[in-house]
Amino acid sequence: MLQAQATLVLILLGPPGAGKGTQAGILAKTLQIPHISTGDLLRLNVKGETSLGKEAQGYMNGGKLVPDDLILDMLFDRVGAPDCEKGYILDGFPRTLAQAEAYHKRLGNDVKLAALNLELSDDVIVERLEKRFVCSGCSAPYHLITSPPQKEGSCDRCNSPLVKRTDDDEKVVRKRLAVYHSQTAPLITYYSKGQSFKGVSCNRPINDILEEILDYLQEVAR
Ligand code: AP5
């Protein structure tokens, strides 16, 4: 089985609903490194009614990006934790050029960086998010048709109830897509200039995508 090299940083770029969380969850288990989703971290803050959560909630419900300074503080705090020493998977970060630049300025030279862009059309995304449910406990994503839970309404991993995300309402999804195209998609050019960048088509089964990613990570590790 592929094991993460010391300090592998895997960045998963891609529009909302492309499958970043789905792939990151499986890759984290396979590579035995943490899956860090800035969206999940923010939702935990919203649930815990922290000052960050209270500030972030309005942006998230409106489909807008949370300001860079709030995200960077939260992210740097998380990646500084001991479990990230051997590497980690970033899902949903960076989302702006300013986030990418601030992050790479802080990152040492001794990391192996791989950036993947998960590609999916807006129409398929709208359809997928309409049928998505997420675990209220561990945030694992499910889909009514393509990846239903074993027991209806409960998470396979932790048994917590499944819920709809408030930002999966179609109007908000369309706003998130517009924000993605204007503020986050430019990162594709930023990362494609580096050595370890790959686009991955995501309109196919989860396991086929996973296999392509794992093959690519084998190449990067060589
Ligand atoms: P965040 O939580 O990061 O959401 P997102 O990027 O919009 O992505 P999603 O979680 O919606 O989708 P995904 O790509 O993970 O897809 P999934 O695997 O679930 O961000 C939410 C909000 O937080 C943002 O709008 C913003 O306000 C804020 N935020 C977060 N990070 C920020 C940052 N860095 N800066 C500023 N603000 C930030 O899959 C989707 C569905 O498809 C699921 O139902 C799944 O089961 C299904 N599926 C997955 N793969 C397949 C497949 N191959 N075939 C069929 N179905 C599939």
Boltz pocket constraint, residues with backbone or C-beta under 6 A from the ligand:
constraints:
  - pocket:
      binder: B
      contacts: [[A, 14], [A, 15], [A, 16], [A, 17], [A, 18], [A, 19], [A, 20], [A, 21], [A, 22], [A, 23], [A, 37], [A, 38], [A, 39], [A, 40], [A, 42], [A, 56], [A, 59], [A, 60], [A, 61], [A, 63], [A, 64], [A, 65], [A, 66], [A, 67], [A, 71], [A, 91], [A, 92], [A, 93], [A, 94], [A, 95], [A, 96], [A, 99], [A, 128], [A, 129], [A, 131], [A, 132], [A, 133], [A, 141], [A, 142], [A, 143], [A, 144], [A, 146], [A, 147], [A, 167], [A, 176], [A, 202], [A, 203], [A, 204], [A, 205], [A, 206], [A, 209]]
      max_distance: 6.0
